[in-house]
Amino acid sequence: MNASRGLLAAALAATVAIPVTACDPGSSAEDGRTLNVLIGANSIYPTEQKQWFADVSAKFQQQAGAKVTFETFASPTDELTKIQTSMLSGQGPDIYALGTTFTPTAYSTGAFVDLTADQWTKIGGRDRFLPATLGISGPDATHEVGIPFTSRPFVMAYNKELLAAAGIDKPASTWDGLRQQARQLTGAGRYGLAVAYGDGFDPWKFIWAMSIQAGNPLVSDGKARLTDPVTVKAYQTYLGWLATDKVVDPAATGWKNAQAIAAFGAGKAAFLPMVSATSKVTLDKSAVAGKYGYAVMPTVPPGATSLPSGGVGATSILSGDNLVIAKYSKNQDLALRLVNMLTTAESQEAYYRTFGELPTNAELANRLVADPALAAIVDSASKAHGTPFHGGWSKVQLALVNVVVQSVPNLAAGKVDDTSLNALLAQGQSEAQAALDKAK
Amino acid sequence: MRAGPGWLARPPPRRRRGATAGGAAVWLLAPGGLLTLTVIVVPFVVALVMSLLDLDQYTFRQWLSAPFVGAGNYVEAVGRTSLPHAIWVSGSAAVIATLLALPLGVAAALTTHLPFRGRSLVRSLYLIPYVLPAFVVGTIWRIILQPDGVANQGLATLGIAGGLWLNGPKSYLALIVVQAWSGWPLVYLLALAGLQGIDDSLHEAAALDGAQWRAKLRHVILPLLRPPVALAAIISLLHMVNSFTLPFVLFGVPSPHDVEVLPVLTYVESFQNLRFGLSAAMAVISLVLILVPLLVYLRTVRLDEPEATA
């Protein structure tokens, strides 16, 4: 068995290594003075991103005498594939920019550098970062792989004109209040809320937020808690907006996030919850340009008038990008120097001015709070909360969305069927628990 | 998969002359053999090994030392996932969509068989669904079938409430219709090739015997079209069972229960749940299932006897 495994490994390594070496002539192992960075392709600002790559490389050449080459990935699946091939072949990017919710999974592979106190010092110390942004860097403060790089907290856009016309002075701070306002604002071909029920990710963020506000983080001590009454209540509320409250366009059962933004942009909805600051690019070119604002989403769970004991007033999941350094990298020190350069207030300001993504650098973030246009978003960044740090989280996430997907036929029929909801939740619970139990 | 049939069907050397023509002739097969080894054999063996391991995000880094679980993944795939349901959805939808595509394709071939003004234009138009990439087909139909999309607006003018097409029981219908829509041009192409291959003398003989078009179609043309159409049916069936992009783009993930197809389920296990071993087991199971029509296909076309059909 071992011999055949060895042969297989060799065969696989050969097939994997050929393309890798073929595409990476400047591989880091060769000269030791080139760093490879894998980062998500920016579809909103592609030209600016290329320029930023060139600027960073030039600056690093000056500071450390080493080149930086950037590679981009288009989707999380692309990135996962790249991580897998690199892990197997032991070569590839030195630094990866990972989405926050993917960080626990990446941590569980054991392929990334667990930062020591000394290494933290080399990148300016943990104090350099906004404390909330460190919430999903590792399972605890002494085991961290993710270095916060950018922050994209979720907020809610609202149509100032529509609210003013209805005599509402500001968006509600409770989910019940928001529903009430949405009812008031629904009518004449307009709806109170624009919500993307057909999105592959949005739904779980709502359920997670309403659950944790009521004291259920969905996963605690390795146990899934999807059938908890507060989570059932969260689903009833979320699904009820469309099915029974009728404050969402019935067509929203098929909407992705972009379609919800488009509906709000066309002035057909008063509130657009669960968007990041990147929606600004689209909205500033839409019919509601200049007529909308951002506010934090409600932090009081459905059915409550104030935060219950044990509840966490999370405004958003901790969202953005973390940088991680590959264990196989032969240039770890150099990688730390680059990370240090990228997380200074100065670099982060340039990044923010170019791409509109918020800094994780505490000094800069505190300066930005003063900007009224950004106040809500920066506020949300500091009150965002990390999703459970568990290698099995991606399955939990999928199970949460699956409940919504399978409930859509009922939604379209105008009902939230408790029997079927409970059955779906029970199934989701057992799948989620099975995934958590596999943790090694 | 495409390279599969020729390779699998390679018969034992019948003409000894070829084999004894010297080591040189056999040696010339080496590049092809090497390619087959890297492109087909190695990945297949790797998939087979993966399907026997408890391979996930925790064990992937040292994947060869991942715990060996024997048939565990297979048992889990069949017993504790929606695999059997997915096999049923994929298989039945593919069969129905193929049955729909067959008459459409043959009819289209008959309409463009005889020359008329603008025939080449019509022929090009017929190929549009075939040349569009699957993700474009998926995106277009996704837009058409939205709750407030063109399809429902059209139905509303007829006084019919369309309802949901991309989720719920009717999504199965949507899957079949879209697959048939993108699949019929293949039948059309092969049927047209078959029609063009029918010897003029047969048409003449039928005409001399006084056969009307209906009799000619039934007793001359359709029987001669059987081999190419059967081939089209099997290729189309394989293609539809294996179709990933179309249902993925059309319905998204997680898939609505009624359209949870095999390839998407396998993808989700790998790339969302990170259960690489389980997903490999699913892939092996689907390969075995695909082999059934594939073997029928090989028997139908008898690739090993090209002279016999000539």
HADDOCK unambig.tbl for C-alpha pairs under 7 A between the chains (distance, minus, plus):
assign (segid A and resid 5 and name CA) (segid B and resid 64 and name CA) 6.60 0.50 0.50
assign (segid A and resid 77 and name CA) (segid B and resid 271 and name CA) 6.50 0.50 0.50
assign (segid A and resid 87 and name CA) (segid B and resid 61 and name CA) 5.90 0.50 0.50
assign (segid A and resid 88 and name CA) (segid B and resid 61 and name CA) 6.24 0.50 0.50
assign (segid A and resid 108 and name CA) (segid B and resid 57 and name CA) 6.60 0.50 0.50
assign (segid A and resid 108 and name CA) (segid B and resid 58 and name CA) 5.66 0.50 0.50
assign (segid A and resid 109 and name CA) (segid B and resid 57 and name CA) 5.30 0.50 0.50
assign (segid A and resid 109 and name CA) (segid B and resid 58 and name CA) 4.90 0.50 0.50
assign (segid A and resid 109 and name CA) (segid B and resid 60 and name CA) 6.98 0.50 0.50
assign (segid A and resid 109 and name CA) (segid B and resid 61 and name CA) 6.57 0.50 0.50
assign (segid A and resid 200 and name CA) (segid B and resid 253 and name CA) 6.26 0.50 0.50
assign (segid A and resid 251 and name CA) (segid B and resid 147 and name CA) 5.04 0.50 0.50
assign (segid A and resid 251 and name CA) (segid B and resid 148 and name CA) 5.74 0.50 0.50
assign (segid A and resid 254 and name CA) (segid B and resid 146 and name CA) 6.08 0.50 0.50
assign (segid A and resid 254 and name CA) (segid B and resid 147 and name CA) 6.71 0.50 0.50
assign (segid A and resid 394 and name CA) (segid B and resid 272 and name CA) 6.42 0.50 0.50
assign (segid A and resid 394 and name CA) (segid B and resid 273 and name CA) 6.27 0.50 0.50
assign (segid A and resid 395 and name CA) (segid B and resid 272 and name CA) 6.84 0.50 0.50
assign (segid A and resid 395 and name CA) (segid B and resid 273 and name CA) 5.18 0.50 0.50
assign (segid A and resid 398 and name CA) (segid B and resid 254 and name CA) 6.96 0.50 0.50
assign (segid A and resid 402 and name CA) (segid B and resid 254 and name CA) 5.65 0.50 0.50
assign (segid A and resid 405 and name CA) (segid B and resid 256 and name CA) 6.05 0.50 0.50
assign (segid A and resid 406 and name CA) (segid B and resid 256 and name CA) 5.78 0.50 0.50
assign (segid A and resid 406 and name CA) (segid B and resid 257 and name CA) 6.66 0.50 0.50
assign (segid A and resid 408 and name CA) (segid B and resid 167 and name CA) 6.83 0.50 0.50
assign (segid A and resid 409 and name CA) (segid B and resid 167 and name CA) 6.45 0.50 0.50
assign (segid A and resid 409 and name CA) (segid B and resid 168 and name CA) 5.16 0.50 0.50
assign (segid A and resid 440 and name CA) (segid B and resid 58 and name CA) 6.34 0.50 0.50
